[in-house]
Structure formats: C-alpha cells, structure tokens
Amino acid sequence: MSNWAAWGIIAMVSVLQGRNLLADAAPLAILQFLSAHGSVDGVTRLNTLTEDGLAHTEGEQLISDLQKLLKICQK
C-alpha cells in the first residue's frame, strides 16, 4: 500500500501549495498501463487490475476521500 501513502503525501502537498494536485489522479489508468506491461498484484501475484489484492475501486475511493478532505482544508 505504499502507493496509498504517496496519494496521502500528494494530498498534503496540495494543502501546502493551495492547489489540488490530485485533480488528474487516474488510478485505474495507472493499473491498466502497468498490467499491460506485465505487472503483478503484490498479494495475488496475478496480472490483474488490483492493488494488494483489493479492487481498483478501493484506490479510487481513497482518492475521492482525499479530495473531500482537500475541499475542507481549502475553506
């Protein structure tokens, strides 16, 4: 889940810079690119559109939640 930590750091930097650096985040597109180039899930060891055994929608939900926090911090 190190990528989730990276999304969190990007959100923190967004707050510090006063702009949403997650606006163009596309975790599914990233997974599709990686999968097309032979990546494997760190848990299942399969070439699927998952992250550490979790559906790609989990990562999308994390980014959505971080986006909501950014809106709160901008007020």
mmCIF file of the N, C-alpha and C atoms, coordinates in Angstrom:
data_MODEL
# 
_entry.id   MODEL 
# 
loop_
_atom_site.group_PDB 
_atom_site.id 
_atom_site.type_symbol 
_atom_site.label_atom_id 
_atom_site.label_alt_id 
_atom_site.label_comp_id 
_atom_site.label_asym_id 
_atom_site.label_entity_id 
_atom_site.label_seq_id 
_atom_site.pdbx_PDB_ins_code 
_atom_site.Cartn_x 
_atom_site.Cartn_y 
_atom_site.Cartn_z 
_atom_site.occupancy 
_atom_site.B_iso_or_equiv 
_atom_site.pdbx_formal_charge 
_atom_site.auth_seq_id 
_atom_site.auth_comp_id 
_atom_site.auth_asym_id 
_atom_site.auth_atom_id 
_atom_site.pdbx_PDB_model_num 
ATOM 1   N N  . MET A 1 1  ? 0.805   -1.185  0.000   1.00 0.00 ? 1  MET A N  1 
ATOM 2   C CA . MET A 1 1  ? 0.000   0.000   0.000   1.00 0.00 ? 1  MET A CA 1 
ATOM 3   C C  . MET A 1 1  ? 0.859   1.264   0.000   1.00 0.00 ? 1  MET A C  1 
ATOM 4   N N  . SER A 1 2  ? 2.088   1.142   -0.407  1.00 0.00 ? 2  SER A N  1 
ATOM 5   C CA . SER A 1 2  ? 2.946   2.318   -0.434  1.00 0.00 ? 2  SER A CA 1 
ATOM 6   C C  . SER A 1 2  ? 2.411   3.375   -1.377  1.00 0.00 ? 2  SER A C  1 
ATOM 7   N N  . ASN A 1 3  ? 1.689   2.950   -2.424  1.00 0.00 ? 3  ASN A N  1 
ATOM 8   C CA . ASN A 1 3  ? 1.113   3.946   -3.322  1.00 0.00 ? 3  ASN A CA 1 
ATOM 9   C C  . ASN A 1 3  ? 0.038   4.760   -2.602  1.00 0.00 ? 3  ASN A C  1 
ATOM 10  N N  . TRP A 1 4  ? -0.670  4.145   -1.647  1.00 0.00 ? 4  TRP A N  1 
ATOM 11  C CA . TRP A 1 4  ? -1.674  4.897   -0.896  1.00 0.00 ? 4  TRP A CA 1 
ATOM 12  C C  . TRP A 1 4  ? -0.996  5.964   -0.051  1.00 0.00 ? 4  TRP A C  1 
ATOM 13  N N  . ALA A 1 5  ? 0.159   5.665   0.499   1.00 0.00 ? 5  ALA A N  1 
ATOM 14  C CA . ALA A 1 5  ? 0.911   6.672   1.249   1.00 0.00 ? 5  ALA A CA 1 
ATOM 15  C C  . ALA A 1 5  ? 1.317   7.812   0.325   1.00 0.00 ? 5  ALA A C  1 
ATOM 16  N N  . ALA A 1 6  ? 1.699   7.468   -0.892  1.00 0.00 ? 6  ALA A N  1 
ATOM 17  C CA . ALA A 1 6  ? 2.077   8.503   -1.868  1.00 0.00 ? 6  ALA A CA 1 
ATOM 18  C C  . ALA A 1 6  ? 0.891   9.412   -2.180  1.00 0.00 ? 6  ALA A C  1 
ATOM 19  N N  . TRP A 1 7  ? -0.313  8.827   -2.328  1.00 0.00 ? 7  TRP A N  1 
ATOM 20  C CA . TRP A 1 7  ? -1.504  9.661   -2.573  1.00 0.00 ? 7  TRP A CA 1 
ATOM 21  C C  . TRP A 1 7  ? -1.719  10.601  -1.381  1.00 0.00 ? 7  TRP A C  1 
ATOM 22  N N  . GLY A 1 8  ? -1.501  10.109  -0.174  1.00 0.00 ? 8  GLY A N  1 
ATOM 23  C CA . GLY A 1 8  ? -1.647  10.943  1.020   1.00 0.00 ? 8  GLY A CA 1 
ATOM 24  C C  . GLY A 1 8  ? -0.638  12.078  1.046   1.00 0.00 ? 8  GLY A C  1 
ATOM 25  N N  . ILE A 1 9  ? 0.585   11.785  0.656   1.00 0.00 ? 9  ILE A N  1 
ATOM 26  C CA . ILE A 1 9  ? 1.617   12.831  0.606   1.00 0.00 ? 9  ILE A CA 1 
ATOM 27  C C  . ILE A 1 9  ? 1.259   13.871  -0.447  1.00 0.00 ? 9  ILE A C  1 
ATOM 28  N N  . ILE A 1 10 ? 0.756   13.421  -1.579  1.00 0.00 ? 10 ILE A N  1 
ATOM 29  C CA . ILE A 1 10 ? 0.325   14.360  -2.628  1.00 0.00 ? 10 ILE A CA 1 
ATOM 30  C C  . ILE A 1 10 ? -0.794  15.253  -2.103  1.00 0.00 ? 10 ILE A C  1 
ATOM 31  N N  . ALA A 1 11 ? -1.718  14.680  -1.338  1.00 0.00 ? 11 ALA A N  1 
ATOM 32  C CA . ALA A 1 11 ? -2.793  15.484  -0.752  1.00 0.00 ? 11 ALA A CA 1 
ATOM 33  C C  . ALA A 1 11 ? -2.223  16.513  0.221   1.00 0.00 ? 11 ALA A C  1 
ATOM 34  N N  . MET A 1 12 ? -1.245  16.111  1.038   1.00 0.00 ? 12 MET A N  1 
ATOM 35  C CA . MET A 1 12 ? -0.635  17.030  1.993   1.00 0.00 ? 12 MET A CA 1 
ATOM 36  C C  . MET A 1 12 ? 0.073   18.180  1.265   1.00 0.00 ? 12 MET A C  1 
ATOM 37  N N  . VAL A 1 13 ? 0.799   17.847  0.218   1.00 0.00 ? 13 VAL A N  1 
ATOM 38  C CA . VAL A 1 13 ? 1.478   18.886  -0.562  1.00 0.00 ? 13 VAL A CA 1 
ATOM 39  C C  . VAL A 1 13 ? 0.449   19.806  -1.227  1.00 0.00 ? 13 VAL A C  1 
ATOM 40  N N  . SER A 1 14 ? -0.683  19.232  -1.628  1.00 0.00 ? 14 SER A N  1 
ATOM 41  C CA . SER A 1 14 ? -1.758  20.044  -2.205  1.00 0.00 ? 14 SER A CA 1 
ATOM 42  C C  . SER A 1 14 ? -2.214  21.110  -1.221  1.00 0.00 ? 14 SER A C  1 
ATOM 43  N N  . VAL A 1 15 ? -2.380  20.720  0.039   1.00 0.00 ? 15 VAL A N  1 
ATOM 44  C CA . VAL A 1 15 ? -2.792  21.678  1.064   1.00 0.00 ? 15 VAL A CA 1 
ATOM 45  C C  . VAL A 1 15 ? -1.727  22.751  1.227   1.00 0.00 ? 15 VAL A C  1 
ATOM 46  N N  . LEU A 1 16 ? -0.474  22.337  1.290   1.00 0.00 ? 16 LEU A N  1 
ATOM 47  C CA . LEU A 1 16 ? 0.617   23.296  1.485   1.00 0.00 ? 16 LEU A CA 1 
ATOM 48  C C  . LEU A 1 16 ? 0.763   24.267  0.319   1.00 0.00 ? 16 LEU A C  1 
ATOM 49  N N  . GLN A 1 17 ? 0.473   23.783  -0.891  1.00 0.00 ? 17 GLN A N  1 
ATOM 50  C CA . GLN A 1 17 ? 0.611   24.641  -2.074  1.00 0.00 ? 17 GLN A CA 1 
ATOM 51  C C  . GLN A 1 17 ? -0.688  25.350  -2.448  1.00 0.00 ? 17 GLN A C  1 
ATOM 52  N N  . GLY A 1 18 ? -1.774  24.980  -1.803  1.00 0.00 ? 18 GLY A N  1 
ATOM 53  C CA . GLY A 1 18 ? -3.044  25.630  -2.091  1.00 0.00 ? 18 GLY A CA 1 
ATOM 54  C C  . GLY A 1 18 ? -3.637  25.274  -3.434  1.00 0.00 ? 18 GLY A C  1 
ATOM 55  N N  . ARG A 1 19 ? -3.313  24.086  -3.934  1.00 0.00 ? 19 ARG A N  1 
ATOM 56  C CA . ARG A 1 19 ? -3.901  23.635  -5.205  1.00 0.00 ? 19 ARG A CA 1 
ATOM 57  C C  . ARG A 1 19 ? -4.045  22.117  -5.172  1.00 0.00 ? 19 ARG A C  1 
ATOM 58  N N  . ASN A 1 20 ? -5.014  21.626  -5.898  1.00 0.00 ? 20 ASN A N  1 
ATOM 59  C CA . ASN A 1 20 ? -5.352  20.206  -5.873  1.00 0.00 ? 20 ASN A CA 1 
ATOM 60  C C  . ASN A 1 20 ? -4.475  19.425  -6.847  1.00 0.00 ? 20 ASN A C  1 
ATOM 61  N N  . LEU A 1 21 ? -3.454  18.800  -6.333  1.00 0.00 ? 21 LEU A N  1 
ATOM 62  C CA . LEU A 1 21 ? -2.554  18.010  -7.168  1.00 0.00 ? 21 LEU A CA 1 
ATOM 63  C C  . LEU A 1 21 ? -3.127  16.626  -7.485  1.00 0.00 ? 21 LEU A C  1 
ATOM 64  N N  . LEU A 1 22 ? -4.261  16.296  -6.869  1.00 0.00 ? 22 LEU A N  1 
ATOM 65  C CA . LEU A 1 22 ? -4.922  15.021  -7.145  1.00 0.00 ? 22 LEU A CA 1 
ATOM 66  C C  . LEU A 1 22 ? -6.002  15.140  -8.219  1.00 0.00 ? 22 LEU A C  1 
ATOM 67  N N  . ALA A 1 23 ? -6.189  16.325  -8.745  1.00 0.00 ? 23 ALA A N  1 
ATOM 68  C CA . ALA A 1 23 ? -7.279  16.571  -9.691  1.00 0.00 ? 23 ALA A CA 1 
ATOM 69  C C  . ALA A 1 23 ? -7.247  15.620  -10.891 1.00 0.00 ? 23 ALA A C  1 
ATOM 70  N N  . ASP A 1 24 ? -6.077  15.287  -11.348 1.00 0.00 ? 24 ASP A N  1 
ATOM 71  C CA . ASP A 1 24 ? -5.957  14.416  -12.525 1.00 0.00 ? 24 ASP A CA 1 
ATOM 72  C C  . ASP A 1 24 ? -5.549  12.989  -12.172 1.00 0.00 ? 24 ASP A C  1 
ATOM 73  N N  . ALA A 1 25 ? -5.664  12.620  -10.904 1.00 0.00 ? 25 ALA A N  1 
ATOM 74  C CA . ALA A 1 25 ? -5.292  11.264  -10.485 1.00 0.00 ? 25 ALA A CA 1 
ATOM 75  C C  . ALA A 1 25 ? -6.181  10.246  -11.196 1.00 0.00 ? 25 ALA A C  1 
ATOM 76  N N  . ALA A 1 26 ? -5.559  9.222   -11.741 1.00 0.00 ? 26 ALA A N  1 
ATOM 77  C CA . ALA A 1 26 ? -6.292  8.205   -12.501 1.00 0.00 ? 26 ALA A CA 1 
ATOM 78  C C  . ALA A 1 26 ? -5.758  6.820   -12.147 1.00 0.00 ? 26 ALA A C  1 
ATOM 79  N N  . PRO A 1 27 ? -6.112  6.313   -10.970 1.00 0.00 ? 27 PRO A N  1 
ATOM 80  C CA . PRO A 1 27 ? -5.545  5.035   -10.546 1.00 0.00 ? 27 PRO A CA 1 
ATOM 81  C C  . PRO A 1 27 ? -5.885  3.869   -11.471 1.00 0.00 ? 27 PRO A C  1 
ATOM 82  N N  . LEU A 1 28 ? -7.076  3.845   -12.045 1.00 0.00 ? 28 LEU A N  1 
ATOM 83  C CA . LEU A 1 28 ? -7.413  2.756   -12.961 1.00 0.00 ? 28 LEU A CA 1 
ATOM 84  C C  . LEU A 1 28 ? -6.539  2.815   -14.201 1.00 0.00 ? 28 LEU A C  1 
ATOM 85  N N  . ALA A 1 29 ? -6.341  3.987   -14.751 1.00 0.00 ? 29 ALA A N  1 
ATOM 86  C CA . ALA A 1 29 ? -5.484  4.136   -15.926 1.00 0.00 ? 29 ALA A CA 1 
ATOM 87  C C  . ALA A 1 29 ? -4.051  3.694   -15.606 1.00 0.00 ? 29 ALA A C  1 
ATOM 88  N N  . ILE A 1 30 ? -3.587  4.004   -14.413 1.00 0.00 ? 30 ILE A N  1 
ATOM 89  C CA . ILE A 1 30 ? -2.244  3.584   -14.000 1.00 0.00 ? 30 ILE A CA 1 
ATOM 90  C C  . ILE A 1 30 ? -2.173  2.061   -13.928 1.00 0.00 ? 30 ILE A C  1 
ATOM 91  N N  . LEU A 1 31 ? -3.186  1.443   -13.300 1.00 0.00 ? 31 LEU A N  1 
ATOM 92  C CA . LEU A 1 31 ? -3.216  -0.024  -13.212 1.00 0.00 ? 31 LEU A CA 1 
ATOM 93  C C  . LEU A 1 31 ? -3.293  -0.665  -14.593 1.00 0.00 ? 31 LEU A C  1 
ATOM 94  N N  . GLN A 1 32 ? -4.083  -0.086  -15.477 1.00 0.00 ? 32 GLN A N  1 
ATOM 95  C CA . GLN A 1 32 ? -4.199  -0.631  -16.831 1.00 0.00 ? 32 GLN A CA 1 
ATOM 96  C C  . GLN A 1 32 ? -2.856  -0.573  -17.554 1.00 0.00 ? 32 GLN A C  1 
ATOM 97  N N  . PHE A 1 33 ? -2.159  0.544   -17.410 1.00 0.00 ? 33 PHE A N  1 
ATOM 98  C CA . PHE A 1 33 ? -0.840  0.681   -18.032 1.00 0.00 ? 33 PHE A CA 1 
ATOM 99  C C  . PHE A 1 33 ? 0.129   -0.356  -17.461 1.00 0.00 ? 33 PHE A C  1 
ATOM 100 N N  . LEU A 1 34 ? 0.170   -0.451  -16.140 1.00 0.00 ? 34 LEU A N  1 
ATOM 101 C CA . LEU A 1 34 ? 1.090   -1.392  -15.510 1.00 0.00 ? 34 LEU A CA 1 
ATOM 102 C C  . LEU A 1 34 ? 0.765   -2.836  -15.882 1.00 0.00 ? 34 LEU A C  1 
ATOM 103 N N  . SER A 1 35 ? -0.511  -3.179  -15.885 1.00 0.00 ? 35 SER A N  1 
ATOM 104 C CA . SER A 1 35 ? -0.937  -4.528  -16.233 1.00 0.00 ? 35 SER A CA 1 
ATOM 105 C C  . SER A 1 35 ? -0.573  -4.868  -17.674 1.00 0.00 ? 35 SER A C  1 
ATOM 106 N N  . ALA A 1 36 ? -0.765  -3.909  -18.555 1.00 0.00 ? 36 ALA A N  1 
ATOM 107 C CA . ALA A 1 36 ? -0.426  -4.121  -19.971 1.00 0.00 ? 36 ALA A CA 1 
ATOM 108 C C  . ALA A 1 36 ? 1.062   -4.360  -20.162 1.00 0.00 ? 36 ALA A C  1 
ATOM 109 N N  . HIS A 1 37 ? 1.855   -3.922  -19.201 1.00 0.00 ? 37 HIS A N  1 
ATOM 110 C CA . HIS A 1 37 ? 3.306   -4.090  -19.282 1.00 0.00 ? 37 HIS A CA 1 
ATOM 111 C C  . HIS A 1 37 ? 3.817   -5.197  -18.360 1.00 0.00 ? 37 HIS A C  1 
ATOM 112 N N  . GLY A 1 38 ? 2.896   -6.053  -17.888 1.00 0.00 ? 38 GLY A N  1 
ATOM 113 C CA . GLY A 1 38 ? 3.310   -7.258  -17.188 1.00 0.00 ? 38 GLY A CA 1 
ATOM 114 C C  . GLY A 1 38 ? 3.378   -7.207  -15.676 1.00 0.00 ? 38 GLY A C  1 
ATOM 115 N N  . SER A 1 39 ? 2.821   -6.182  -15.063 1.00 0.00 ? 39 SER A N  1 
ATOM 116 C CA . SER A 1 39 ? 2.885   -6.118  -13.597 1.00 0.00 ? 39 SER A CA 1 
ATOM 117 C C  . SER A 1 39 ? 2.051   -7.224  -12.962 1.00 0.00 ? 39 SER A C  1 
ATOM 118 N N  . VAL A 1 40 ? 2.329   -7.500  -11.710 1.00 0.00 ? 40 VAL A N  1 
ATOM 119 C CA . VAL A 1 40 ? 1.527   -8.455  -10.955 1.00 0.00 ? 40 VAL A CA 1 
ATOM 120 C C  . VAL A 1 40 ? 1.131   -7.831  -9.624  1.00 0.00 ? 40 VAL A C  1 
ATOM 121 N N  . ASP A 1 41 ? -0.019  -8.209  -9.128  1.00 0.00 ? 41 ASP A N  1 
ATOM 122 C CA . ASP A 1 41 ? -0.504  -7.760  -7.832  1.00 0.00 ? 41 ASP A CA 1 
ATOM 123 C C  . ASP A 1 41 ? 0.450   -8.274  -6.754  1.00 0.00 ? 41 ASP A C  1 
ATOM 124 N N  . GLY A 1 42 ? 0.769   -7.422  -5.790  1.00 0.00 ? 42 GLY A N  1 
ATOM 125 C CA . GLY A 1 42 ? 1.711   -7.799  -4.739  1.00 0.00 ? 42 GLY A CA 1 
ATOM 126 C C  . GLY A 1 42 ? 1.225   -8.899  -3.819  1.00 0.00 ? 42 GLY A C  1 
ATOM 127 N N  . VAL A 1 43 ? -0.068  -9.110  -3.745  1.00 0.00 ? 43 VAL A N  1 
ATOM 128 C CA . VAL A 1 43 ? -0.626  -10.145 -2.876  1.00 0.00 ? 43 VAL A CA 1 
ATOM 129 C C  . VAL A 1 43 ? -0.976  -11.399 -3.669  1.00 0.00 ? 43 VAL A C  1 
ATOM 130 N N  . THR A 1 44 ? -1.722  -11.210 -4.743  1.00 0.00 ? 44 THR A N  1 
ATOM 131 C CA . THR A 1 44 ? -2.199  -12.375 -5.503  1.00 0.00 ? 44 THR A CA 1 
ATOM 132 C C  . THR A 1 44 ? -1.157  -12.927 -6.468  1.00 0.00 ? 44 THR A C  1 
ATOM 133 N N  . ARG A 1 45 ? -0.176  -12.101 -6.802  1.00 0.00 ? 45 ARG A N  1 
ATOM 134 C CA . ARG A 1 45 ? 0.857   -12.463 -7.789  1.00 0.00 ? 45 ARG A CA 1 
ATOM 135 C C  . ARG A 1 45 ? 0.265   -12.731 -9.178  1.00 0.00 ? 45 ARG A C  1 
ATOM 136 N N  . LEU A 1 46 ? -0.905  -12.140 -9.417  1.00 0.00 ? 46 LEU A N  1 
ATOM 137 C CA . LEU A 1 46 ? -1.558  -12.274 -10.715 1.00 0.00 ? 46 LEU A CA 1 
ATOM 138 C C  . LEU A 1 46 ? -1.564  -10.941 -11.434 1.00 0.00 ? 46 LEU A C  1 
ATOM 139 N N  . ASN A 1 47 ? -1.573  -11.003 -12.747 1.00 0.00 ? 47 ASN A N  1 
ATOM 140 C CA . ASN A 1 47 ? -1.657  -9.792  -13.568 1.00 0.00 ? 47 ASN A CA 1 
ATOM 141 C C  . ASN A 1 47 ? -3.128  -9.405  -13.672 1.00 0.00 ? 47 ASN A C  1 
ATOM 142 N N  . THR A 1 48 ? -3.584  -8.630  -12.688 1.00 0.00 ? 48 THR A N  1 
ATOM 143 C CA . THR A 1 48 ? -4.975  -8.180  -12.650 1.00 0.00 ? 48 THR A CA 1 
ATOM 144 C C  . THR A 1 48 ? -5.010  -6.695  -12.315 1.00 0.00 ? 48 THR A C  1 
ATOM 145 N N  . LEU A 1 49 ? -6.163  -6.098  -12.480 1.00 0.00 ? 49 LEU A N  1 
ATOM 146 C CA . LEU A 1 49 ? -6.325  -4.678  -12.155 1.00 0.00 ? 49 LEU A CA 1 
ATOM 147 C C  . LEU A 1 49 ? -6.690  -4.525  -10.683 1.00 0.00 ? 49 LEU A C  1 
ATOM 148 N N  . THR A 1 50 ? -5.773  -4.993  -9.834  1.00 0.00 ? 50 THR A N  1 
ATOM 149 C CA . THR A 1 50 ? -5.949  -4.918  -8.391  1.00 0.00 ? 50 THR A CA 1 
ATOM 150 C C  . THR A 1 50 ? -4.694  -4.355  -7.751  1.00 0.00 ? 50 THR A C  1 
ATOM 151 N N  . GLU A 1 51 ? -4.867  -3.883  -6.524  1.00 0.00 ? 51 GLU A N  1 
ATOM 152 C CA . GLU A 1 51 ? -3.736  -3.377  -5.740  1.00 0.00 ? 51 GLU A CA 1 
ATOM 153 C C  . GLU A 1 51 ? -3.705  -4.130  -4.419  1.00 0.00 ? 51 GLU A C  1 
ATOM 154 N N  . ASP A 1 52 ? -2.669  -4.867  -4.192  1.00 0.00 ? 52 ASP A N  1 
ATOM 155 C CA . ASP A 1 52 ? -2.526  -5.626  -2.945  1.00 0.00 ? 52 ASP A CA 1 
ATOM 156 C C  . ASP A 1 52 ? -3.770  -6.462  -2.646  1.00 0.00 ? 52 ASP A C  1 
ATOM 157 N N  . GLY A 1 53 ? -4.318  -7.060  -3.689  1.00 0.00 ? 53 GLY A N  1 
ATOM 158 C CA . GLY A 1 53 ? -5.480  -7.917  -3.547  1.00 0.00 ? 53 GLY A CA 1 
ATOM 159 C C  . GLY A 1 53 ? -6.812  -7.187  -3.487  1.00 0.00 ? 53 GLY A C  1 
ATOM 160 N N  . LEU A 1 54 ? -6.790  -5.873  -3.568  1.00 0.00 ? 54 LEU A N  1 
ATOM 161 C CA . LEU A 1 54 ? -8.017  -5.073  -3.493  1.00 0.00 ? 54 LEU A CA 1 
ATOM 162 C C  . LEU A 1 54 ? -8.432  -4.592  -4.877  1.00 0.00 ? 54 LEU A C  1 
ATOM 163 N N  . ALA A 1 55 ? -9.721  -4.479  -5.083  1.00 0.00 ? 55 ALA A N  1 
ATOM 164 C CA . ALA A 1 55 ? -10.246 -3.972  -6.350  1.00 0.00 ? 55 ALA A CA 1 
ATOM 165 C C  . ALA A 1 55 ? -9.760  -2.551  -6.596  1.00 0.00 ? 55 ALA A C  1 
ATOM 166 N N  . HIS A 1 56 ? -9.629  -2.200  -7.857  1.00 0.00 ? 56 HIS A N  1 
ATOM 167 C CA . HIS A 1 56 ? -9.156  -0.855  -8.208  1.00 0.00 ? 56 HIS A CA 1 
ATOM 168 C C  . HIS A 1 56 ? -10.074 0.224   -7.639  1.00 0.00 ? 56 HIS A C  1 
ATOM 169 N N  . THR A 1 57 ? -11.313 -0.111  -7.377  1.00 0.00 ? 57 THR A N  1 
ATOM 170 C CA . THR A 1 57 ? -12.247 0.872   -6.843  1.00 0.00 ? 57 THR A CA 1 
ATOM 171 C C  . THR A 1 57 ? -11.860 1.323   -5.436  1.00 0.00 ? 57 THR A C  1 
ATOM 172 N N  . GLU A 1 58 ? -11.111 0.501   -4.716  1.00 0.00 ? 58 GLU A N  1 
ATOM 173 C CA . GLU A 1 58 ? -10.650 0.884   -3.376  1.00 0.00 ? 58 GLU A CA 1 
ATOM 174 C C  . GLU A 1 58 ? -9.690  2.077   -3.471  1.00 0.00 ? 58 GLU A C  1 
ATOM 175 N N  . GLY A 1 59 ? -8.779  2.024   -4.423  1.00 0.00 ? 59 GLY A N  1 
ATOM 176 C CA . GLY A 1 59 ? -7.860  3.145   -4.626  1.00 0.00 ? 59 GLY A CA 1 
ATOM 177 C C  . GLY A 1 59 ? -8.587  4.393   -5.091  1.00 0.00 ? 59 GLY A C  1 
ATOM 178 N N  . GLU A 1 60 ? -9.586  4.200   -5.944  1.00 0.00 ? 60 GLU A N  1 
ATOM 179 C CA . GLU A 1 60 ? -10.382 5.336   -6.406  1.00 0.00 ? 60 GLU A CA 1 
ATOM 180 C C  . GLU A 1 60 ? -11.143 5.966   -5.247  1.00 0.00 ? 60 GLU A C  1 
ATOM 181 N N  . GLN A 1 61 ? -11.646 5.128   -4.335  1.00 0.00 ? 61 GLN A N  1 
ATOM 182 C CA . GLN A 1 61 ? -12.365 5.646   -3.173  1.00 0.00 ? 61 GLN A CA 1 
ATOM 183 C C  . GLN A 1 61 ? -11.421 6.428   -2.259  1.00 0.00 ? 61 GLN A C  1 
ATOM 184 N N  . LEU A 1 62 ? -10.207 5.939   -2.095  1.00 0.00 ? 62 LEU A N  1 
ATOM 185 C CA . LEU A 1 62 ? -9.225  6.653   -1.281  1.00 0.00 ? 62 LEU A CA 1 
ATOM 186 C C  . LEU A 1 62 ? -8.991  8.050   -1.850  1.00 0.00 ? 62 LEU A C  1 
ATOM 187 N N  . ILE A 1 63 ? -8.795  8.134   -3.155  1.00 0.00 ? 63 ILE A N  1 
ATOM 188 C CA . ILE A 1 63 ? -8.539  9.434   -3.775  1.00 0.00 ? 63 ILE A CA 1 
ATOM 189 C C  . ILE A 1 63 ? -9.762  10.339  -3.638  1.00 0.00 ? 63 ILE A C  1 
ATOM 190 N N  . SER A 1 64 ? -10.935 9.774   -3.783  1.00 0.00 ? 64 SER A N  1 
ATOM 191 C CA . SER A 1 64 ? -12.170 10.550  -3.594  1.00 0.00 ? 64 SER A CA 1 
ATOM 192 C C  . SER A 1 64 ? -12.244 11.098  -2.174  1.00 0.00 ? 64 SER A C  1 
ATOM 193 N N  . ASP A 1 65 ? -11.911 10.271  -1.199  1.00 0.00 ? 65 ASP A N  1 
ATOM 194 C CA . ASP A 1 65 ? -11.917 10.713  0.199   1.00 0.00 ? 65 ASP A CA 1 
ATOM 195 C C  . ASP A 1 65 ? -10.882 11.813  0.434   1.00 0.00 ? 65 ASP A C  1 
ATOM 196 N N  . LEU A 1 66 ? -9.715  11.658  -0.160  1.00 0.00 ? 66 LEU A N  1 
ATOM 197 C CA . LEU A 1 66 ? -8.684  12.689  -0.026  1.00 0.00 ? 66 LEU A CA 1 
ATOM 198 C C  . LEU A 1 66 ? -9.131  13.989  -0.682  1.00 0.00 ? 66 LEU A C  1 
ATOM 199 N N  . GLN A 1 67 ? -9.826  13.891  -1.806  1.00 0.00 ? 67 GLN A N  1 
ATOM 200 C CA . GLN A 1 67 ? -10.346 15.087  -2.491  1.00 0.00 ? 67 GLN A CA 1 
ATOM 201 C C  . GLN A 1 67 ? -11.327 15.830  -1.576  1.00 0.00 ? 67 GLN A C  1 
ATOM 202 N N  . LYS A 1 68 ? -12.173 15.078  -0.863  1.00 0.00 ? 68 LYS A N  1 
ATOM 203 C CA . LYS A 1 68 ? -13.121 15.693  0.071   1.00 0.00 ? 68 LYS A CA 1 
ATOM 204 C C  . LYS A 1 68 ? -12.381 16.418  1.189   1.00 0.00 ? 68 LYS A C  1 
ATOM 205 N N  . LEU A 1 69 ? -11.322 15.804  1.690   1.00 0.00 ? 69 LEU A N  1 
ATOM 206 C CA . LEU A 1 69 ? -10.520 16.452  2.731   1.00 0.00 ? 69 LEU A CA 1 
ATOM 207 C C  . LEU A 1 69 ? -9.868  17.725  2.214   1.00 0.00 ? 69 LEU A C  1 
ATOM 208 N N  . LEU A 1 70 ? -9.412  17.698  0.980   1.00 0.00 ? 70 LEU A N  1 
ATOM 209 C CA . LEU A 1 70 ? -8.799  18.894  0.400   1.00 0.00 ? 70 LEU A CA 1 
ATOM 210 C C  . LEU A 1 70 ? -9.800  20.042  0.349   1.00 0.00 ? 70 LEU A C  1 
ATOM 211 N N  . LYS A 1 71 ? -11.049 19.730  -0.004  1.00 0.00 ? 71 LYS A N  1 
ATOM 212 C CA . LYS A 1 71 ? -12.081 20.778  -0.052  1.00 0.00 ? 71 LYS A CA 1 
ATOM 213 C C  . LYS A 1 71 ? -12.302 21.380  1.335   1.00 0.00 ? 71 LYS A C  1 
ATOM 214 N N  . ILE A 1 72 ? -12.291 20.528  2.355   1.00 0.00 ? 72 ILE A N  1 
ATOM 215 C CA . ILE A 1 72 ? -12.465 21.010  3.728   1.00 0.00 ? 72 ILE A CA 1 
ATOM 216 C C  . ILE A 1 72 ? -11.296 21.905  4.121   1.00 0.00 ? 72 ILE A C  1 
ATOM 217 N N  . CYS A 1 73 ? -10.084 21.514  3.733   1.00 0.00 ? 73 CYS A N  1 
ATOM 218 C CA . CYS A 1 73 ? -8.889  22.288  4.098   1.00 0.00 ? 73 CYS A CA 1 
ATOM 219 C C  . CYS A 1 73 ? -8.822  23.627  3.364   1.00 0.00 ? 73 CYS A C  1 
ATOM 220 N N  . GLN A 1 74 ? -9.492  23.721  2.230   1.00 0.00 ? 74 GLN A N  1 
ATOM 221 C CA . GLN A 1 74 ? -9.455  24.958  1.457   1.00 0.00 ? 74 GLN A CA 1 
ATOM 222 C C  . GLN A 1 74 ? -10.400 26.020  2.008   1.00 0.00 ? 74 GLN A C  1 
ATOM 223 N N  . LYS A 1 75 ? -11.277 25.626  2.915   1.00 0.00 ? 75 LYS A N  1 
ATOM 224 C CA . LYS A 1 75 ? -12.250 26.599  3.469   1.00 0.00 ? 75 LYS A CA 1 
ATOM 225 C C  . LYS A 1 75 ? -11.609 27.491  4.482   1.00 0.00 ? 75 LYS A C  1 
# 
